[in-house]
Amino acid sequence: MNYGVFRSFVQNEEEENVINLLENLESRSEVGEVKIKSANSKTVVYIVTSDRRFETQDLLNQQLSAAGFNVSKSFIGGISNSQETTEFLLPSGLKRRIGFKPSRSAMQDTTFMASITELFPAIAFLNGISPSLSTEQFYNAILAANPSSAGAPGPYVRGSAADVTKGREIIDKAEPGPDFKIREKITNAQNITRWLNNHNQKHPIAEVYWGYRTKPSGVDAANPGDIFLVYKNGGMLGVSLKAGTTASKEPILNTYVKPLFDYFGKSADYTRLKESLYPQYREAGVSENDIRTKWGSSPLAQQLGVFERENPREYNRLYDINLGLVKQAVINLFNSNITKTRRFIRSQILKTQLKTPFIKVKATMTTAYMDNSYDQLQAGLEAATSIVASDPGGSKQDFVITLTDGITLNMEFSARSNKSGFLHKLGQFENLSIKFNAIGGFTRNQ
């Protein structure tokens, strides 16, 4: 939930059910973001972006009605001209409005948008395209300079004909028009180009490759680099690119509960976790036989989907209980063995075992900078005398791992459902998504 600068307008007690429903809605895979667009002392306007915005509105309206709110719909200028806005009153009479926006169309998915910030800077750097051009001029220069074949000096790795084809497709579809999101990504790409130009002044670059599907020879498949810089001295560096705002938190690691328990060798604890979730499934009407014989199956998830449609409020209450149990089990897992936790962070997040090193560069609408959080984490991890996972409170999903050695680094994680339809929430059973989102406790150096 993105409150922006409007957090103080949210009524903590009487709006708690609304916030819970919106946070649960945000965990659905088709929902991109829930944020507050505007607020004053009488009215708060929320915006929900979704791939299936009409279905998302129907689901949320049902849940709000089940929670006791008198929901209506109407077209409201300034919120949406293509879809009615949901309206209702809090018990105190304060008005709440929820607008719905499409989060993407055609190829405008996460991979497509990310590819603009990866491929465009590589082409721009290699061809001397100025990042100070207008959005349209920059795009047209990229379109004209995009090579039709792969090989040195880039941006396509030799032998990656499929990447050449994909690159052409992405550039064709990224023509700037009224779509603000595409224009935003092109601006991010221009700022990354500036960063590359500045980096090149101190560390001369000979080649730049886009690691879309094919990475340069010798680079590990697990390397998170989006582009790869080959320096004039022959050295190579991966660059993991993230785009957002200075305060935004893009996931650094995406995994699931089961691989975590497998890594720690705690299969018995994983079984006990599943068993701790069973009572909530019984309350949802699942028979003992189905729990034992259909656990984790699509038919059982479909049965739970029916229960959700008929009892959305109770469904979410039971899911919240299980989410808390899963989150606590993961916290306990990290606390069970500090040596393995340190090893997990080192190998799965820092990826110190990779042959080709990498850095992280963050782009915003105004700049791009090297994010030194990995360096801070690596230093903090090796020096830490205490590594403790805990629930800081204030969120159903979030937990932290705190590294302490005189300074404190907080590794911010979340446990959440990331599936859609009947496979989400209770239909995802115990194997929820675990995301590592950010590192706190240090000062960023540009």
N, C-alpha and C positions, 0 to 999 in steps of 0.2 A: 504494500500500500504506500503510495507516494502522497504524503500530506502537503508537500511543498512548504509554503509559509503559512498555511491555514490550520495547523494543528490545534491552535487555541480555540477555534470555532467548533470543534467536535465536542459534543456533550458526552462525557465519559460514561455516565451510568445509563441514561435513557437511550443513548445511541449505541450501546455495547452490542446489541443483537445485530444492528445494521453493519457495524464494523466487522463482526465475526462472519456474517454472510458474505461481505465483500472480500474479506481475506480468503475465505474458502473458495470463492469464485475465482480469485486470482491464481489459485493453485491449479486450475484446470488448464490443460495443454492448449486449448483453443483461445484462451484469454491471454492477451499480451500484457496489459497493465491496468491497474485501477488507481486513479489519482483524483485529487481535488482540483477542479478547474478554477473555481472562484468561491468566495465565502464572505458573508457579512453576519451581523448579529442575528439576522432572521432566517437566512437561507444559505445552505451549502449545496454546491453543484459538484457531483462526482461524474467522472467520465470513465467508462469501461471500454477498452479496445478489445475486439474479438474477431477471430476468423469467421465466426457464425453469430453475428451480433443479434439477429432477430431471435434465434433459438436461445442465446444467452439471456436476452431480456425476458423471454417467457419463463425460463427457469428461475431467474432471480425474482421476478414478480410473484411467482408461485410461492417461493420461499419467504418473501416479505409478507405475503398474505397469511401464510401459515403461522408466521411469527406475530400476527395480530395487527398489522398495519393496513390501513385502507388505501389501496394502491389505485392510481388512475394513470392514464396516458394522454399526452397531448403534444402537438408540435410547438416547440418553443424556439424562436429565432435566437441565434447566438449559441445554441447548443447543437442542434442538428436540423437540417432542412430535409433530410431524407428518411428520418426515422423518428417516431414519437418518443418523447422523453417520459420516463417514469417519475411520478410525483407522489408524495405522501407526507403526512405530518407526524412529528414526534408527539408523545403524550403532552408535552408542554405547549404544543401548537407551532413549534418551529418547523419551517418547511425544508424538505429535502428533495432534490432533483437528481436523477441519474440519467445521463445521456450515454448513447452507445455509438461507437465509431468502428469502422472496419480497420483491422490491424494490418491487412495486407491484401493484395489482389494479384492474380496471375502468379508471376515468379517472385513477387515481393515478399519472400520469406526471409528467415534469418540468414540462411546461407547466401542468398542473392545479395542482400544488403551488405553483409560482411565482405563479400567478394569485391564490391566497389572500393572499399577502403584498403583492400589488399592489392588488387591488380592495377588500379589506376596509378597509385604512387610509383609502382615499379616501372610502368611504361613512361610516366612523366619524368622520372629521374634519368632513365636511360636515353631519353630523347631531348633532354634539356627544356622540357615544357615548364613555363613559369607558373608557379602556384598562385601568383598574383592576378592571373587572368580572371575574367568573370566566370561564373558557373558554366554558361553556355560556351564560351570560348575555350575553357579548359576541357570540357567534354569533347568538343569538336576536334581539338588537338589530339586527344587520346584516340578518338575514332580514326583519325588519319594516320597516326603513328603505330597503331596496333599491328604487329608483324603477322604474316600469314603462315609462318613456320616456326619450329622450335629450335633452340640451340643458343650458344653464346652470342651476345652477352646477356640474353634473357628477353622477355620475362618468363618464357616457357622453357622448361627443362627439355634437353634433347631427347627425342623419342616419345614425347608426351603429346601425341596428335590429339587425343581426346581433350586435353587441357586447352589446346589451341582453339578447338571447336567451342568449348564451353566459354572461353574468354570472349570470343566473338559474339556469342549469344548474350552474355552478360552486358557487354558494351552496347549492343543494339537495344537492349531493353532498359538501359539506364539513361536514356535521353532525358534531360531535365525538362519537366513540364510543370504543371500545377502541383504535382505530388511533392509535398514538403519533405517527406522522408528521404526520397532519392536526392533531392537538393542538399539535404543535411549530410548525407553520406559522401557526396562529392566534395562538400566543404571539408569534411573530416579528411578525405583523401588529399586535398590540397595542403592541409596542415601537416599531414604525414610526409608529403613531398618536401615541405620546408624543413622538417626534421632530418630527412635523408640528405638534403643539400648541406645542412649545417654539420651533420655527422661526417660527411664526405670531406669537409675542409680539414678535419683533424685526423680522420682515418680513411685514406683514399680507397674508394670502392671501384672495382673493375667490372663486376657483374651483379645483377639482381635477378633472382628467380622467384616466381610465384609457386608456392607449394600446395596447390589446390588438391590434386590427386597424386601427382608425381613429385617426389622430393629429389633434390640433387643427389648424386651418387655419394654413398658413405653416410648419409643422414639417416638416423634411426626413424622407423615408422612412427614411433611414439613421440617424436619431437614436436612440441606445440607451435613451432614457428609457422607463421603464415607466409612470410617472405624470407628469403635467405640471401645474405650479403656475402659476396666473395671479394675479399680485399686484394689489393695489388700485390701483397706479399704472399698470397695463396691461402690465407686463413679464411675461415667461414664462420658466420654467426647467424643463428636463427632469430627472427624478430616476431614475437607474438603480438598482434595488434588488437587493441580494444578501443571501441568508440563509445562515447557517452558524455556525461558531464563530469566535472571535477569530483562531485560527491557520489556519482553513481557507482554501483557495485556489480560488475559483470562477473559471472561465475568463472572461477579459475579451475575448479575440478568438479566433474559430474560423475557420480558413481551411485551405487545402490547398497542397500543394507546387507544383502547376502555376500557380495564380494568383500565387504569390510570384515564380516565374521570369518569368511574363508581366509582372508589375509592373516587374521589373528589366530587362526586355528581353533576357533571356538564353536564347533558344530553343535555341541551339547547345549551351549548357551543360546544358540540360534533356535534350536528346538523348543527350549523353555520360553523364548520370546513368543514364538507362534502360539504356544499353549496359553500364554497370558492374554492373548487377544480373543480366544475362543468365546468367553462369556458374552462379549458384545455381539458376536455373530449369532449366538443363541437368542439374544434379545431381539435381533433383527429377523427372527423366525427361521433361522437355519437349523435343520435337525442335526442331532448328534452324528448320525450316520453320514450326512452330507459333509459335515465338518471333517470327519475322519477320512472320507473317501474322495471328496471333490475339492479339497482345499487347494487353492491356487489355480483352479480351472476356470475356463471361460463360461461354462454353463452356470457355475455357482456365482460368478460375477454378474451374469445376466439376471439371475434371481435377485441379487442385491440391488441391481438397477431398478427393478420393479418396485422393490421396497422404498428406494429413494424417491421415485416419482409419487408414490402414495403417501409417504411419511418423510418429507424432506427435512423437517426440523429434527425429528428423532434420528434420522440417518446421520445428520451432521453431528449431533451430540455423541453418538456412538463412535463416529470416526475421530472426533476430537479426543475421546478417551484413548483410543488406540494410537493416535498420533503421539500423544504424551508418553505412552508406554514404549513405543519404538524409539522416540527421541531419548528417553532415559536409558534404554538398553544400549544405545550407541554411546552415550556419555559414559556409562559403566564400562563399556568395551575399551574405550580409549584410556580410561583410568586403571584398567586391569594390568597393564604392562607398559611402563614408561619406555622401556627399551624398544619394544615393537612400535609404539606410537611415534617415537623419534625416527625409527626406520621408515615407517609409513610416510611421514611428512617428507623425509629426505628423498624417497624414491618415487612416490606418487604425486607429490606437489612440486617439490624443487627439481625433481628428475635429475639428480646429480650424476646418475649413471650414464647419461647420454654422451655419445662421442662428440657431437657438435653442440657447443653451448648455445644458449638463447637468452634474450632479454625480453622485457615487456615494454611496449610503447603505448601510451594512452593518448587518444585524440579526442579533442572537444571541438566545439564550433569556433573557438578562438585560437587554439594552440595544439601542439603535440609535444609530449615530453617522455623521457625514459622514466618508467616507474621503478623506483629502487626498492620496492617492497620485497622482492625476492632476495636481494642482498641482505636486507634487514632481517628477513625471516631466517636465512641461512646462518647468519651470525648469531641471532637469538637462539636458534635451535641448538647449535653446537655448544653454546655457553650456558644454556638453561640448566639450572639446578632443580627446577620444579616445572612439571608439565601436568596441568590439571584441566580436565574438561568439566564444564558446568553449565547450568541453565541460568542466564542472567535475569530471567523474568521479563515480562512485557510482551512476549510473543509466543504463540503456540508452536512455531516452527523453529525458531532460532536457538542455537547454543554456541558456546565458544570453547576454544582450547587456549588456555593462558600459559605463556612461557615466561618464566621469571628468572632473572639473574642479576638483579639490581635495577634493571628496567623491565617493563612489562609489555609484552606483545600479545594482543588478542587476535586469534584466528577465528573469524566469524563463519559459522556453518549454518545450514538449515536442513531440516528434514521435511519433506513434503511429497504430496502426490503429484506426479507429472504425466499421468496418462489421461485419456479422454473417454467420454461416454461411460458405459457401465464398468470399464476397466479402471476407473479412477477411484481414489479414496479407499473405501472398504473393498472395492473390486481389485485393488492392487495388493491387498492382503498385507503381509509384513514387509514386503520388499519395496519400501518407499525409496524415493530419490534422496540422496545426500549430496548437497552442494557446498563447496568451499567458496565463499563469496569475496572476502576481503581480509586485509590485515590492518589492525589498528594499533596505535600506541607509539607512532614515530612521526617525524616530520618529513614530508616529501621534498626531495631536492630535484629541481628541474635541470 
